[in-house]
Structures are given as C-alpha cells and as structure tokens.
Amino acid sequence: MKNQRRMFIQKTGMIGAAAAFSPHVLLSATNPKKEKLGVALVGLGYYSTDILAPALKLTSHCELKGIVTGSPEKIPKWQAKYGIEDKNVYNYENYEGIANNPDIDVIYIVLPPSMHAEYTIRGANTGKHIWCEKPMAPSVADCEAMIKACSANQVKLAIGYRCQHDPNIQAYMKVGQERPFGKVRMVTSAAGYFDGRTNHWKQNKALGGGVMGDMGVYALQGARLATGEEPISVLAQASTTRPEIYHEVEETMMFQLEFPSGARAACHTSFGINMNHLQVNYEKGWLKMEPHSAYSGNNGSMSDGTIINFPIENQQAKQMDEDALAIMNNTPMLVPGEEGLRDIKVVEAIYKSAQQNCMVNL
C-alpha cells in the first residue's frame, strides 16, 4: 500500500507537497562531497539536444544525470544515448520529485522564456541549484521573483550567458576596466541571424518571443560590458519586413544607449539580418570584434596591434564547469541572477521606448 501511494503521489505531481517538508538543507549537509555535480536538463529542444547535452560530455565537474520533458517519445533516445536511469526521468507534473533525488544537484532550465520564472521557482523549492537560459525572463518582476526564490531556498542561481565565460569576451571587458586607451566614447554592437521558421516560440509573444530578449541581449551586453556601466537612457525602434510571420513580436530592434560617463552605444538585433560584431571607440584608440558572440571563434583586434584570439574548446562546457565549481566551492557565480535582471530592466525600457516612440530614462 505504501508503494502504491508513493506511485500515486509521483503521478499526480503531489510530491511537491511532500518535498516542502523535506529538510533539503540537512540532506545536503550529510551527503558526501561529489567529484561531479549531477545536472537535469528541463526541456529537450534544440539547445538541450544539440548543444548542452554534448557539451556536458566535455565537462570535468558536472554530468548529465536527469531530464524533464513533456514529450514521452523523446525519452528512449535520451536514455540510450546518455545512460539516464528511469528514476531520473521526470515530466512537468512530477518535476518536484527531484527534491528527493540525490543524483541531481543542478536543474538547468532550457524552456521558452515565459516558463523560466515558474520552473526556476519550482526548482529552487526542491533545494537544487538553478541554471537558467537567457533571457532570464520576460519581465523584471519575474526576474526578481526568481532571485528571491533561490535566495530563500539557499541555492545558487546562474544565467546561461556563455559569452561571459569566453576568454575573448573577458579580454575586451578588461580593456574597458583598465582603460589603456582612455574612456569609452562610442560602442557599436550587433547580433542577429536570418530565421526562416514560421511557427516557433520566438515568433510567439505569449511564450516570450521577439528578437530583443533572444539575440538582443548579446547586442545589449556588448555595450554594457564594454563600458562597464549601466545605461541611463534608451531610444528604440522596432520593425519587421515579414509581417506575416512577425505580427506578434518584433523582427528587428535598433536602440541607442547613453551611459553615465557620456559614452553612447548604437545597437542592432534582428531575426532577419545576419550580423555579429562589436566596435568600441575610446579616447585614444579602438577595439573591434567579429564575430563577437558566436559559439566559437570570437576574436578581435585593437588599435595598438594587439590580437584577441584565445582558444576555447566549448563555451557551454566552460560555462557549466565554472558554474559547477562555484557551487562546489561556495563562491559567487560569474553570471548570477542579478546580471540577468540588469539586462531585463533595460529590455523593458527598450520596449517602452519603441512603443511610445520616445526616449526612456532608466
């Protein structure tokens, strides 16, 4: 009878109620320290299937141990390829059962942005650490709720900004910090590609679609990271060349930023234009990167002849390894929830500016 009752609880998702009374802090304190952290991927779309799962095979400090999916037909293939045990397979109803699974230490949210807040909060309530793909969430309120839930449950939260783990990106950030060419005067940043799909969450407003949250944060981060400052005003314009596809959300967004130091930025992002570059003009020189936010091969040059071309085997593997080490060593995440929140504050202002056709102060 006890076994039957437990099966019923798992099937109906009521395991979450039981987990609420489980002392996960005590359990984590008594578990032996692991050499590798077990990761469960939530959502088995393209990014999990083609990028994250293969990257996990390249990591040294974490490994794929579980999956959460609403598509039962995908399960056999994932189990065969990655050796995932039945007890580590979940759906969206019994997701909270992860609370009682010692194999899983980290939950990686790889869902459409509109679902990030719900599954981050539910995941944090299980006592597991959270990694969440970018954009962090569609709204500032969602981001703040995610941060609050992780803090309340004493778990770490990292946002999947793979680029900030790339030594080539870190190199141009260092130039902005050390100022060998003086202050930043102007930044031009662009991120986009031609998306030929017609029925994807990226074209669906309710799912958090639109180019600004997806590719636009790369252009925005280019300006923020190059200056090392947060913008104080924004002027934006949204447009589309394919209204039959992009009638709910924007296909292209252009936006100008002003920073406290007086630096300016002109940023572009699009699902209709291939572009991936960054140029920073300083008082006494310049820095160029192209590509700027690719999965591999980001490189650049400076006006003094310096070349930026650090080798990196796999951005996502480096990202996950460094985030795993931060958990294991109880050190700060390189890209915590607060960093994702900073972007979404600007993204909200960009949308407001585009809708009202006016400058918005932050």
C-alpha positions in Angstrom: 0.0 0.0 0.0 2.8 2.4 0.8 4.4 1.8 -2.6 1.1 2.3 -4.4 0.6 5.5 -2.5 4.0 6.8 -3.5 3.4 6.0 -7.1 0.1 7.9 -7.0 1.9 10.9 -5.4 4.5 11.0 -8.2 2.0 10.6 -11.0 -0.2 13.4 -9.8 2.6 15.8 -9.0 1.8 15.9 -5.3 5.4 15.0 -4.5 5.9 18.8 -4.3 3.8 19.0 -1.2 5.9 16.2 0.4 9.1 17.9 -0.7 8.0 21.1 1.1 8.5 19.2 4.4 11.8 17.5 3.5 14.8 19.1 5.1 17.0 19.5 2.0 19.5 21.7 3.8 20.1 18.8 6.3 20.2 16.3 3.5 22.8 18.3 1.5 24.9 18.7 4.7 25.0 15.0 5.3 25.7 13.9 1.7 29.4 13.2 0.8 31.1 15.8 -1.4 30.8 14.8 -5.1 33.6 14.9 -7.7 30.9 15.8 -10.3 27.5 17.5 -9.9 24.5 15.8 -11.5 22.6 18.0 -13.9 19.0 17.6 -15.0 18.0 19.4 -18.3 14.5 20.8 -18.2 13.2 20.9 -21.8 14.7 18.8 -24.6 14.5 21.2 -27.6 17.4 22.1 -29.9 19.6 23.8 -27.4 19.5 20.9 -24.9 19.7 18.3 -27.6 22.4 19.7 -29.9 24.4 22.0 -27.6 24.1 21.4 -23.9 23.9 17.6 -23.7 27.0 17.1 -25.9 28.8 19.9 -24.0 28.2 18.1 -20.7 30.3 15.2 -22.0 33.2 17.6 -22.3 32.9 18.9 -18.7 35.1 17.9 -15.8 32.9 18.9 -12.9 29.4 18.0 -13.9 27.5 15.4 -15.8 24.1 14.8 -17.3 22.1 12.7 -14.9 18.4 13.6 -15.5 15.9 15.0 -17.9 12.5 16.7 -17.6 10.3 16.6 -20.6 6.7 16.8 -21.7 7.4 14.6 -24.8 7.5 10.9 -23.8 8.6 9.9 -27.2 12.0 11.6 -26.7 12.8 9.6 -23.5 14.1 6.3 -25.0 16.5 8.1 -27.3 18.0 10.2 -24.5 18.2 7.2 -22.2 20.0 5.1 -24.9 22.4 7.9 -25.7 23.3 9.2 -22.2 22.5 6.3 -19.9 19.9 8.1 -18.0 18.2 5.9 -15.4 14.4 5.6 -15.2 14.4 7.1 -11.7 16.0 10.3 -13.1 13.3 10.9 -15.8 10.6 13.4 -14.9 7.8 15.3 -16.6 6.3 18.7 -15.8 3.8 17.3 -13.3 6.2 15.3 -11.1 9.1 17.8 -11.5 9.2 18.4 -7.8 10.2 14.8 -7.2 13.7 15.9 -8.0 13.8 17.1 -4.4 14.3 13.6 -3.2 16.8 12.5 -5.8 20.5 12.7 -4.6 21.7 12.0 -8.2 20.7 15.5 -9.2 22.4 18.6 -7.8 21.6 21.2 -10.5 18.4 21.9 -12.5 19.1 23.6 -15.9 16.0 25.4 -17.3 16.0 25.3 -21.1 12.4 26.3 -21.8 10.8 29.3 -23.6 11.4 32.5 -21.6 7.7 32.7 -20.4 8.3 29.5 -18.5 11.6 30.4 -16.8 10.2 32.0 -13.7 7.8 29.2 -12.9 10.3 26.4 -13.4 13.1 28.3 -11.6 10.9 28.9 -8.6 9.6 25.3 -8.5 13.1 24.1 -9.0 14.5 26.3 -6.2 11.8 25.0 -3.9 13.3 21.5 -4.3 16.5 22.6 -2.8 18.5 22.2 -6.0 20.8 24.8 -7.6 19.4 26.5 -10.7 21.0 27.3 -14.0 18.6 29.2 -16.3 19.0 30.0 -20.0 18.9 33.6 -21.2 16.9 35.8 -21.5 16.3 35.4 -17.8 12.6 36.1 -18.0 10.2 38.4 -19.9 9.8 40.9 -17.0 11.7 42.5 -14.2 9.0 41.2 -11.8 9.7 37.6 -12.9 13.5 38.0 -12.5 13.1 39.4 -9.0 10.8 36.5 -8.0 13.4 34.0 -9.3 16.2 35.6 -7.4 14.0 35.7 -4.2 13.1 32.1 -4.5 16.7 30.9 -4.9 17.8 33.1 -2.0 15.0 31.8 0.2 16.0 28.2 -0.5 19.7 28.9 -0.1 20.5 27.7 -3.6 22.7 29.4 -6.3 21.2 30.9 -9.5 23.2 31.3 -12.7 22.1 32.7 -16.0 23.3 31.0 -19.2 25.4 33.8 -20.6 28.0 31.6 -22.1 29.9 34.6 -23.6 30.9 35.9 -20.3 32.8 32.7 -19.7 34.7 33.1 -23.0 38.3 34.5 -22.5 37.9 36.6 -25.7 34.9 38.4 -24.3 36.7 38.7 -20.9 39.6 40.3 -22.8 37.5 43.3 -24.1 35.8 43.6 -20.7 39.3 44.0 -19.2 40.2 46.8 -21.7 37.1 48.7 -20.5 38.2 48.2 -16.9 41.9 49.1 -17.2 41.4 51.9 -19.8 44.6 51.7 -21.8 43.0 53.8 -24.5 41.2 56.1 -22.1 37.4 56.3 -21.6 34.9 54.7 -23.9 33.3 57.2 -26.3 31.2 55.1 -28.7 30.1 51.4 -28.9 28.5 49.8 -32.0 27.1 46.4 -31.2 25.1 44.0 -33.4 23.7 40.4 -33.0 21.3 38.7 -35.4 20.6 36.0 -37.9 18.1 35.1 -40.5 15.4 32.9 -39.0 13.3 31.2 -41.6 11.0 29.4 -39.2 7.3 30.5 -39.2 5.9 28.7 -36.2 8.4 28.8 -33.3 8.2 30.2 -29.8 10.5 33.1 -30.9 7.5 34.4 -33.0 5.0 33.9 -30.2 4.5 36.8 -27.8 2.9 34.6 -25.1 6.0 32.4 -24.9 8.4 35.3 -24.6 9.3 35.6 -28.2 10.7 38.6 -30.1 14.3 39.3 -31.1 15.1 41.7 -28.2 15.1 39.1 -25.5 16.8 36.4 -27.5 19.5 37.9 -29.7 19.1 41.5 -28.5 20.7 40.8 -25.1 24.0 40.0 -26.9 24.0 43.4 -28.5 23.0 45.0 -25.2 25.7 43.1 -23.3 28.2 44.2 -25.8 27.6 47.8 -24.8 27.2 47.2 -21.1 30.3 45.0 -20.8 32.5 47.3 -23.0 31.7 50.4 -20.9 31.4 48.6 -17.6 28.4 50.9 -16.9 24.6 50.7 -16.8 22.7 52.8 -19.3 20.8 55.8 -18.1 18.6 56.3 -21.1 17.4 54.5 -24.2 15.8 55.3 -27.6 14.5 52.4 -29.6 12.7 51.5 -32.8 11.1 48.1 -33.6 10.4 46.9 -37.2 9.6 43.9 -39.4 10.0 43.1 -43.0 7.9 39.9 -42.7 4.6 40.9 -41.0 3.0 37.6 -42.0 5.5 35.9 -39.6 6.4 38.7 -37.1 3.0 40.1 -36.4 3.0 39.5 -32.6 6.6 40.4 -31.9 9.4 42.4 -33.5 11.7 41.0 -36.1 14.3 43.8 -35.7 15.2 46.2 -33.0 17.5 49.2 -33.1 18.3 51.1 -29.9 20.6 53.8 -28.7 22.0 53.9 -25.2 23.5 56.7 -23.1 25.8 55.9 -20.1 26.7 58.0 -17.0 30.2 58.7 -18.4 28.8 60.2 -21.5 29.6 57.1 -23.6 27.0 56.2 -26.3 26.0 53.0 -28.0 24.2 52.2 -31.2 22.9 48.6 -31.1 21.1 46.4 -33.6 19.5 43.0 -33.4 17.4 41.0 -35.8 15.8 37.7 -36.9 16.1 38.9 -40.5 19.7 40.1 -40.8 23.0 38.2 -40.3 25.3 40.3 -38.1 27.6 39.6 -35.2 30.1 42.4 -34.4 31.3 44.9 -31.8 33.3 48.0 -32.2 34.4 50.2 -29.2 35.9 53.6 -29.8 37.9 55.1 -26.9 39.5 58.5 -26.4 42.9 57.2 -27.9 42.1 54.1 -29.8 39.7 51.4 -30.8 38.8 47.7 -30.3 36.9 45.5 -32.9 35.5 42.0 -32.5 33.9 39.9 -35.3 32.3 37.6 -34.5 31.5 38.9 -31.1 29.0 36.4 -29.7 29.4 33.2 -31.7 29.5 29.8 -30.2 33.2 29.6 -31.1 35.8 31.7 -32.8 35.1 35.1 -31.2 38.2 37.2 -31.8 39.3 40.7 -32.3 42.0 43.3 -32.6 43.0 46.7 -31.1 44.4 49.9 -32.4 47.8 49.1 -30.8 48.2 45.9 -32.8 47.0 43.6 -30.0 45.1 40.5 -31.3 42.4 38.9 -29.2 42.2 35.2 -30.1 42.2 33.0 -27.1 41.4 29.3 -27.9 38.3 27.7 -26.2 37.1 24.2 -26.9 33.5 24.7 -26.0 31.8 27.8 -24.4 28.9 25.9 -22.9 31.2 23.3 -21.3 33.4 26.0 -19.8 30.3 27.8 -18.6 28.9 24.7 -16.9 32.2 23.7 -15.4 32.8 27.1 -13.9 29.3 27.3 -12.5 29.7 23.8 -11.1 32.9 24.8 -9.3 31.2 27.9 -7.9 28.6 25.6 -6.3 31.2 23.1 -5.1 33.4 25.8 -3.6 30.6 28.0 -2.5 31.9 31.0 -4.4 29.9 33.6 -6.3 28.5 32.7 -9.7 30.2 34.5 -12.6 26.8 35.4 -14.0 24.3 35.4 -11.2 20.6 36.2 -11.4 21.3 39.9 -10.7 23.1 40.1 -14.0 20.2 38.7 -15.9 17.9 41.2 -14.1 20.1 44.1 -15.1 19.6 43.2 -18.8 15.8 42.8 -18.4 15.5 46.2 -16.8 17.0 47.7 -20.0 15.0 45.4 -22.2 11.7 46.6 -20.6 12.8 50.2 -21.2 13.7 49.4 -24.9 10.2 48.0 -25.5 8.6 51.0 -23.8 10.6 53.4 -25.9 9.7 51.6 -29.1 6.0 51.5 -28.2 5.9 55.1 -27.2 8.3 56.4 -29.8 10.3 58.4 -27.2 13.4 58.4 -25.0 13.1 56.5 -21.8 15.2 57.2 -18.7 16.4 54.4 -16.5 
